[in-house]
């Protein structure tokens, strides 16, 4: 029997041990409820729990041990990527399928390196989501075509260094070279040198374009 305490934590009785048991992690209530409703309409699946933050996701995973975890990436507090890494550290066999709006190759690469079973976009058709869940459960690597294309196109591009990402993130917040230098404790010449490297690696010619590409590829977050 499901207790009131469990309901408060988003934990549900599975109803059948033969179904694919799924944990849904997303901070957007309407989307999360929609995914849960979709899952529970499938004859071979059941949503056994939900979480709204990365921290809740880790706790729920430890308690429920779902077959598949659907994980959003951008959430308040601990990110989905950090939660994915923590869950995989706790259980290296954990099947975590990223469900996100980000098509960027950098976010996808980080998730896959952390052990994600796949990377699926939220705007995917529900039928495709069902296939993705079943495929991940069966041990297949799942990639949305847009993400696979982004990964292929960026495969020969040099990655930004952490110190370059810091500069780009500050530029995205509208900070001038002088303010970036002050914030990071650098000289303006060093900041300019890092921008030259960033422009070269991203194949752009100015800060605005660099920031745009940074957001699109998932190098920096909003």
C-alpha positions in Angstrom: 0.0 0.0 0.0 1.2 3.5 -0.8 1.5 5.7 2.3 0.6 9.4 2.5 4.3 10.1 3.2 5.3 8.3 0.0 2.7 10.2 -2.0 4.2 13.5 -0.6 7.6 12.3 -2.0 6.1 11.4 -5.4 6.3 7.6 -4.8 3.7 5.3 -6.2 3.0 1.6 -6.1 4.1 -0.1 -9.3 1.1 -2.4 -9.6 3.1 -5.0 -11.6 6.6 -6.3 -11.3 6.7 -7.1 -15.0 6.4 -3.5 -16.2 9.3 -1.2 -16.8 9.5 0.9 -13.6 10.2 4.5 -14.4 11.3 7.5 -12.3 10.5 10.9 -13.8 12.7 13.9 -12.9 11.7 17.4 -14.0 11.1 20.7 -12.2 8.3 21.7 -14.6 5.1 20.3 -13.1 3.0 20.3 -16.3 5.6 18.5 -18.3 6.4 16.1 -15.5 2.7 15.2 -15.1 2.3 14.8 -18.8 5.2 12.3 -19.0 3.9 10.4 -16.0 0.5 10.2 -17.6 2.0 9.0 -20.9 4.1 6.4 -19.1 1.1 5.0 -17.1 -0.9 4.6 -20.3 1.7 2.2 -21.7 0.8 -1.4 -21.2 4.4 -2.3 -20.3 5.4 0.7 -18.2 4.6 2.3 -14.9 5.8 5.5 -13.2 7.0 4.5 -9.7 8.0 8.0 -8.7 8.8 11.6 -9.5 11.4 14.2 -8.4 11.8 17.9 -9.1 15.5 18.5 -8.3 18.7 16.6 -8.7 18.9 16.0 -4.9 15.4 14.5 -4.9 16.3 12.4 -7.9 19.2 10.8 -6.1 17.1 10.1 -3.0 14.2 8.7 -5.1 16.6 6.5 -7.1 18.1 5.0 -3.9 14.7 4.3 -2.5 12.9 3.0 -5.6 15.7 1.5 -7.8 13.7 2.2 -11.0 14.5 0.4 -14.3 14.7 3.6 -16.2 15.1 7.2 -14.9 14.0 10.1 -17.2 16.3 13.0 -16.2 15.9 16.7 -17.1 19.2 18.5 -17.2 18.4 22.1 -16.1 16.9 22.2 -12.6 17.2 24.4 -9.6 20.0 23.5 -7.2 21.8 20.3 -8.3 21.6 19.9 -12.1 20.4 16.8 -13.8 24.0 16.1 -15.0 25.3 16.2 -11.4 22.4 13.9 -10.3 23.2 11.5 -13.2 26.8 11.3 -12.1 25.8 10.7 -8.5 23.3 8.0 -9.4 25.8 6.2 -11.7 28.4 6.4 -8.9 25.9 4.8 -6.5 24.8 2.2 -9.1 27.0 1.9 -12.2 24.3 -0.1 -13.9 21.7 2.6 -13.5 19.8 3.3 -16.7 19.3 7.1 -17.0 17.8 8.6 -20.1 18.2 12.3 -20.5 15.0 14.1 -21.5 15.8 17.8 -22.3 15.2 20.7 -24.5 18.9 21.2 -25.2 20.2 19.9 -28.6 23.8 21.1 -28.0 26.6 18.7 -28.6 28.5 19.7 -25.4 25.6 19.0 -23.1 25.0 15.6 -24.9 28.7 14.7 -24.7 28.9 15.5 -21.0 25.8 13.4 -20.3 27.0 10.4 -22.4 30.4 10.6 -20.8 28.7 10.5 -17.4 27.0 7.3 -18.4 23.6 8.4 -19.8 21.8 5.6 -21.7 20.6 8.2 -24.2 19.6 11.8 -25.0 16.0 12.5 -26.0 14.4 15.9 -26.7 11.3 17.0 -24.9 9.6 17.9 -28.1 9.9 14.4 -29.4 6.6 12.6 -30.3 5.3 10.5 -27.5 5.5 7.4 -29.6 9.2 8.1 -30.0 9.6 8.6 -26.3 8.0 5.1 -25.7 10.5 3.6 -28.2 13.4 5.4 -26.5 12.4 4.1 -23.0 12.1 0.5 -24.3 15.3 0.8 -26.1 17.2 2.1 -23.1 15.7 -0.6 -20.9 17.0 -3.2 -23.4 20.5 -1.7 -23.2 20.6 0.3 -26.4 22.2 3.8 -26.7 19.4 6.2 -27.6 20.1 9.5 -29.4 17.6 11.9 -31.0 18.6 12.5 -34.7 19.2 16.3 -34.0 21.6 15.5 -31.2 23.4 12.8 -33.2 23.8 15.3 -36.1 25.2 18.0 -33.7 27.6 15.5 -32.3 28.8 14.5 -35.7 29.2 18.1 -36.9 31.3 19.0 -33.8 33.4 15.9 -33.6 36.5 17.6 -35.1 36.1 20.9 -33.2 38.5 21.6 -30.3 36.8 21.9 -26.9 37.0 25.2 -24.9 39.1 25.0 -21.8 37.5 25.7 -18.4 39.1 29.1 -18.2 37.8 30.0 -21.6 34.3 28.9 -20.6 34.5 31.2 -17.6 35.3 34.2 -19.9 32.5 33.3 -22.3 30.0 32.9 -19.5 30.8 36.4 -18.2 30.6 37.8 -21.7 27.1 36.3 -21.9 26.2 38.3 -18.8 27.2 41.5 -20.6 30.5 42.1 -18.8 33.2 44.1 -20.6 36.8 42.9 -20.9 37.7 45.1 -18.0 35.0 43.7 -15.8 35.9 40.1 -16.8 39.5 40.8 -16.0 38.6 42.2 -12.6 36.2 39.3 -11.8 38.8 36.6 -12.7 41.8 38.4 -11.4 43.4 38.6 -14.9 44.9 41.3 -17.1 42.8 42.7 -20.0 45.4 41.4 -22.4 44.9 37.9 -21.0 41.2 38.2 -21.4 41.6 39.4 -25.0 43.9 36.4 -25.7 41.3 34.0 -24.3 38.7 35.6 -26.6 40.9 35.1 -29.6 41.2 31.4 -28.7 37.5 31.2 -28.2 36.7 32.8 -31.5 39.1 30.4 -33.2 37.7 27.3 -31.6 34.1 28.3 -32.2 34.8 29.6 -35.7 33.3 33.0 -35.0 34.5 36.6 -35.3 32.9 38.5 -32.4 31.6 38.2 -28.8 27.9 38.2 -29.7 28.3 35.3 -32.1 30.5 33.4 -29.7 27.9 33.7 -26.9 25.1 32.6 -29.3 27.1 29.5 -30.4 28.0 28.9 -26.7 24.3 28.7 -25.8 23.3 26.7 -28.8 26.0 24.1 -28.2 25.4 23.9 -24.4 28.9 25.2 -23.5 27.3 27.9 -21.3 23.8 27.9 -19.6 21.2 30.7 -19.4 
